[in-house]
Amino acid sequence: QFYGIDAKKLEAGRYIQYSDIASRQPVCVLGYFTATRLFGSAEAAVGESIRFDGNVVKVVGVLQRRDKDELKQGGPDDRALLPYTTALLMNQNADVSEYIITVDKVEEIAAARILLTVFLQGRYKSPDYFYISSMSEMLKSMESTMAMMSAALGGIAGISLLVAGVGVMNIMLVSVTERTREIGIRKSLGAKKSVILQQFVIEAAVTSSIGGLVGIALGCVITPAAGSLMHMKAAATLPAVLVSFGVSAAIGLVFGYMPARRAAGLNPIDALRSE
């Protein structure tokens, strides 16, 4: 496992040195969890020995604790780092298929890549024999993929909102048709156009808001369940809930305006004649 530049931040002891690599020394640096689990503390682990598949290795250092929340098996502090030459000797394998190189600053990645390319071309004579990739390129690729996925999900969400809006509009149009006589009676008794308009817009907003609340409740139940199945923490956040409710209410206001306007524009006499 790769720790990066901060791998040399030690809790106790020393880090792996070039002399350890050159002479294939049986030494290792433990993660904080591994050291405390085996020896009780980081300081007590230094100088002790552990066994890897029958090979005795001396602990020369312990890395600082990385996970501030919880020490657990398989976490970032459950590690043991060895000189790669020692690991190859233990595995009886003399091939190294991959090297990971770090730089102090992100701005130096491009220059480091050029230097590595020149060096490896001098060794292998052909660029077909090696491949160099950088985390920044991988990050850009992931960001591009995420942007495409976000756009696709946004399009799907937009279609869903449009369908929901059309559904609200149809419901309100049916409501206006069924309540034509009621509208005519209210207008004949002096109800203003703005009052009728306000009534049906509010009804549309309430209808869509109820649907939004049902969706939010289902989301709050399904999200943690889906997260547990994927072994990750997932929960509905307050901003997401507020945005969801606001969107559902806005759909009712926007798509309910046309049926409300139609209801407000009815002629009282024609409305009273309606069956």
Solvent accessible surface area in square Angstrom, and as a share of the most:
residue,aa,sasa,rsa
1,Q,160,0.71
2,F,107,0.45
3,Y,21,0.08
4,G,20,0.20
5,I,92,0.47
6,D,58,0.30
7,A,6,0.05
8,K,140,0.59
9,K,119,0.51
10,L,43,0.21
11,E,76,0.34
12,A,16,0.12
13,G,48,0.46
14,R,81,0.30
15,Y,52,0.20
16,I,25,0.13
17,Q,89,0.39
18,Y,172,0.65
19,S,64,0.41
20,D,6,0.03
21,I,46,0.23
22,A,67,0.52
23,S,62,0.40
24,R,127,0.46
25,Q,74,0.33
26,P,63,0.40
27,V,11,0.06
28,C,0,0.00
29,V,0,0.00
30,L,0,0.00
31,G,0,0.00
32,Y,49,0.19
33,F,21,0.09
34,T,21,0.12
35,A,0,0.00
36,T,33,0.19
37,R,158,0.58
38,L,99,0.49
39,F,56,0.23
40,G,59,0.57
41,S,40,0.26
42,A,3,0.03
43,E,114,0.51
44,A,52,0.40
45,A,0,0.00
46,V,55,0.31
47,G,44,0.42
48,E,79,0.35
49,S,62,0.40
50,I,27,0.14
51,R,163,0.59
52,F,61,0.26
53,D,149,0.77
54,G,52,0.50
55,N,55,0.28
56,V,78,0.45
57,V,0,0.00
58,K,101,0.43
59,V,0,0.00
60,V,14,0.08
61,G,0,0.00
62,V,0,0.00
63,L,4,0.02
64,Q,79,0.35
65,R,80,0.29
66,R,101,0.37
67,D,28,0.15
68,K,157,0.67
69,D,133,0.69
70,E,100,0.45
71,L,54,0.27
72,K,102,0.43
73,Q,145,0.64
74,G,58,0.56
75,G,8,0.07
76,P,53,0.33
77,D,4,0.02
78,D,36,0.19
79,R,61,0.22
80,A,37,0.29
81,L,23,0.11
82,L,41,0.20
83,P,2,0.01
84,Y,98,0.37
85,T,22,0.13
86,T,3,0.02
87,A,32,0.25
88,L,37,0.18
89,L,101,0.50
90,M,47,0.21
91,N,108,0.55
92,Q,169,0.75
93,N,71,0.36
94,A,96,0.75
95,D,109,0.57
96,V,55,0.32
97,S,120,0.78
98,E,126,0.56
99,Y,140,0.53
100,I,96,0.49
101,I,105,0.53
102,T,57,0.33
103,V,43,0.25
104,D,117,0.61
105,K,127,0.54
106,V,113,0.65
107,E,146,0.65
108,E,74,0.33
109,I,41,0.21
110,A,68,0.53
111,A,56,0.44
112,A,22,0.17
113,R,75,0.28
114,I,111,0.56
115,L,129,0.64
116,L,49,0.24
117,T,40,0.24
118,V,96,0.55
119,F,114,0.48
120,L,39,0.19
121,Q,73,0.33
122,G,48,0.47
123,R,161,0.59
124,Y,101,0.38
125,K,167,0.71
126,S,27,0.17
127,P,83,0.52
128,D,126,0.65
129,Y,151,0.57
130,F,38,0.16
131,Y,181,0.69
132,I,29,0.15
133,S,58,0.38
134,S,16,0.10
135,M,148,0.66
136,S,33,0.21
137,E,77,0.35
138,M,94,0.42
139,L,101,0.50
140,K,140,0.59
141,S,66,0.43
142,M,119,0.53
143,E,99,0.44
144,S,61,0.40
145,T,69,0.40
146,M,112,0.50
147,A,63,0.49
148,M,136,0.61
149,M,102,0.45
150,S,65,0.42
151,A,71,0.55
152,A,57,0.44
153,L,113,0.56
154,G,42,0.41
155,G,38,0.37
156,I,106,0.54
157,A,50,0.39
158,G,37,0.35
159,I,113,0.58
160,S,62,0.40
161,L,76,0.38
162,L,103,0.51
163,V,98,0.56
164,A,49,0.38
165,G,0,0.00
166,V,66,0.38
167,G,30,0.29
168,V,14,0.08
169,M,40,0.18
170,N,77,0.39
171,I,99,0.50
172,M,5,0.02
173,L,39,0.20
174,V,82,0.47
175,S,21,0.14
176,V,3,0.02
177,T,85,0.49
178,E,135,0.61
179,R,61,0.22
180,T,20,0.12
181,R,113,0.41
182,E,70,0.31
183,I,2,0.01
184,G,0,0.00
185,I,79,0.40
186,R,76,0.28
187,K,37,0.15
188,S,65,0.42
189,L,148,0.74
190,G,56,0.54
191,A,26,0.20
192,K,145,0.61
193,K,118,0.50
194,S,70,0.45
195,V,62,0.36
196,I,0,0.00
197,L,45,0.22
198,Q,109,0.49
199,Q,36,0.16
200,F,1,0.00
201,V,26,0.15
202,I,88,0.45
203,E,49,0.22
204,A,0,0.00
205,A,16,0.12
206,V,76,0.44
207,T,56,0.33
208,S,12,0.08
209,S,16,0.10
210,I,100,0.51
211,G,44,0.42
212,G,14,0.13
213,L,97,0.48
214,V,84,0.48
215,G,41,0.39
216,I,27,0.14
217,A,58,0.45
218,L,101,0.50
219,G,28,0.27
220,C,56,0.33
221,V,107,0.62
222,I,103,0.52
223,T,45,0.26
224,P,59,0.37
225,A,53,0.41
226,A,37,0.29
227,G,0,0.00
228,S,74,0.47
229,L,146,0.73
230,M,123,0.55
231,H,173,0.77
232,M,110,0.49
233,K,201,0.85
234,A,33,0.26
235,A,74,0.57
236,A,46,0.35
237,T,79,0.46
238,L,123,0.61
239,P,90,0.56
240,A,53,0.41
241,V,38,0.22
242,L,108,0.54
243,V,98,0.56
244,S,54,0.35
245,F,78,0.33
246,G,37,0.35
247,V,58,0.33
248,S,14,0.09
249,A,22,0.17
250,A,46,0.35
251,I,20,0.10
252,G,0,0.00
253,L,87,0.43
254,V,104,0.60
255,F,41,0.17
256,G,0,0.00
257,Y,101,0.38
258,M,102,0.46
259,P,0,0.00
260,A,0,0.00
261,R,145,0.53
262,R,130,0.47
263,A,0,0.00
264,A,0,0.00
265,G,51,0.49
266,L,45,0.22
267,N,77,0.40
268,P,45,0.28
269,I,106,0.54
270,D,86,0.44
271,A,1,0.01
272,L,63,0.31
273,R,179,0.65
274,S,34,0.22
275,E,197,0.88
